Amino acid sequence: MKVIIVGGGKVGELLCADFSNTYKEVTLIDINEHRIEKLVDTYDINGLLGNGANYDILSEADAAGADMFISVTASDEINMISCITAKQMGAKYTIARIRNPEYSKTKEFLKHSLGIDLMVNPEYEAAKQIFYMLKYPTATKVESFSGNKFNILEVVINENSILNGVSLTDSKNIINFPSLVCLVERKGEVFVPRGNYTFEVGDKVHITASNKDLKKFYKLLGNKEHWDKRITSSLIIGGGKIAHYLIEFLEKVNFYTKVIEIDKNKALALSETYPNIDVIWADGSDRDTLVEEGIQTFDSCISLTGLDEENIIINLYADKLGIKKTVAKVNRASLKQIAEDIGQYSYITPKEIVGNIITKYSKSLQCSKSSDIENFYRIANNQVELIEFKISNDNINVLGTKLKDLNINPNMLIAFIIRDNKQIFPNGDDMIMLYDNVVVISYKQKIEHIDDILAE
């Protein structure tokens, strides 16, 4: 499979790292010679210096023969022109990163009329992820399946948790509702917990249950007074594109929202676009400003400035004030680990969100069988994949056989099955049936079809 990537920035580099291990031929086009040299030296890819919207450059890259053409430069216009040109030249599938809210409103027109197969908006997707994290305040990450009806939450065990020091076997007396502890991440090590596993402070635990039962799980994590009431207000620091989309989500559920933005023009534009929210022109990293604007009265604080360090520090301060939920935008991988080391587990990284969406789409295209990938996520520093498969008649190797009779790969786990809009936590006597949706956890092993869960 031949892939062409236009733009070697944060998202482009992430895709180069991922696709160079997956596809036969990957070509990167960028106008920055140093950037190309760096990525070509780091990954098994080809590099081409030039403008990805230029016909001659695309011809040299053989865009006509591309199975997938992805444009993720900083310019929406270049991304659109590149994809349209590549499509006309013969590229099978085209993907464009589009960040401008105005273009997002014409998304369907651009897709159907201009031949862009997938348009990805990192800021919109980041805002959606933050919204889910506010909906499930104990979670540091939320992965949704089957149209957001079912979720796998990542939560952190703290000192006040009832589960601290309890084995997984004994926890069945505490977690007395249908659920599954799918995965644990402890000090960088990832593993599927067995009966003798004991919950410890700092463990990042991935759990799934019905949405009703997930709320019961909140009380087992400590600080239960925070989770008896839902979050209804949010202070947003930084009025960029993510804030723009997040405000739209929050307005639909009647959140009280206030935004602090240091740039006067941005603050004015936000206040004109959203007259029903409070927009303050001030420095959101200034303690006096935060106190004056009543930070301590909000249920949540979302730090979305352009500086990772600033976002982490603001959230540390909000945590100290006892705010229920804090979320920070953190782009640098090195700072994400530092953030976790000091107790800041709730953060979003737009480039990784976009990378997951594009990888999910590419995996779907790779599948030659009709067991389509419905959803795809990478977690635990990309060591683990969560994949939702739609089961069809082609999956004869797994259909109608009891799970205990299937030779399932030890590095894989069936988290749950969705059948007739119900969530099933399978045991050995359960079977995968036609039209089921099956959510599989795969650790350090590539999987493209549901049949791949079987050991050779």
Summary of the structure (lengths in Angstrom):
residues: 456
radius of gyration: 22.9
end to end distance: 24.8
largest distance: 66.9
contacts: 1540
relative contact order: 0.09
helix: 36%
strand: 27%
